[in-house]
Amino acid sequence: MNPETACSITVRATLAVIAATALLLLTVPSSAQQTMGQAVAPAPLIQQAPAVAPAPAAPVSAAQTAQAPAPSAASPVAASAERDKLLKAAAAGLHELSPWSMFMSADVLVKAVMIGLAFASLVTWTIFIAKMIEMTVVRRRLRNALGKIGDARSLAEAQFALGAKGNILSSLLAAAMREARLSAGISSDAGIKERAASSFAEIVRAEARRIRLGMGLLATIGATSPFVGLFGTVWGIMNSFIGISKAQTTNLAVVAPGIAEALLATAIGLVAAIPAVIIYNHFSRVTKGYLELVSRASGAAGRLLSRDLDRTHVSGAHSRAAAE
């Protein structure tokens, strides 16, 4: 088949398709008009029906006509009632999202995390109250003791001025007198002072360890509480996503409670950690100031020991001179 024959066949087929389409378009309106005519034709019979119908039929149609708008009139009322019901349900759901209700509806592991963090917060505030009272008392006592021995000329006089009160300065004076008694007959003052300084250092270190008691626990709570709370949050959100997959919905009313319960663990962790860090920093400064007072007390005891040693040598020299 040559190209011209193929082209003529293609043109003929195209013209045949166009003719068939035009015939179909002309046929459809005519059939539609016939259908409309058939639908409109019985209209006069329907309009004449009320005139031919008996009189009792009129009240029935009137009643039906009166009853017909009833659903449309009642539908706004039903929609309004349904909307009010939904708003009340939403308000009840928001009211139920209190910390206690979220705690009660949380997972067992998340509850354990929250209880542990609440206990850590209780420990933090207990340490704060105890350390505040302790630091206030020991600083006031040490300042008063340093003021009392300011004019003392010897270790014995200083101990008499302090009395029987047990504090760090009394321990330092007792250590100095014990070293002086044990070193009696030794002419080297440098050795006595060195041994006394070693005893003072041990007493100061022991006092520093005692006064820092509880600080390590504060540091641990402040450093680990946010991560413990985050662990509870991760676990709770994981359970929430599992619930979402089971419910097969992403509605916020379904998703929000579980996520809120999970985030409550992080909130409690921050509530436990932030005060712990602040209290730890505060007592670090207070402890540093108190240890400076302890160092002053150690220096005062060392000076009194040095005076006693010098007086001993002077009195010994005078005794030898008098004997000669």
Secondary structure, DSSP 8 states (H G I E B T S, - for coil): --HHHHHHHHHHHHHHHHHHHHHHHHHHHHHHHHHHHHHHTTHHHHHHHHHHS-TTHHHHHHHHHHHTTHHHHHHHHHHHHHHHHHHHHHHHHHHH-SHHHHHHTS-HHHHHHHHHHHHHHHHHHHHHHHHHHHHHHHHHHHHHHHHHTTT--SHHHHHHHHTT--SHHHHHHHHHHHHHHHTTT---HHHHHHHHHHHHHHHHHHHHHHHTTTHHHHHHHHHHHHHHHHHHHHHHHHHHHHHHHHHT---HHHHHHHHHHHHHHHHHHHHHHHHHHHHHHHHHHHHHHHHHHHHHHHHHHHHHHHHHHHHHHHHHHHHHHHH-
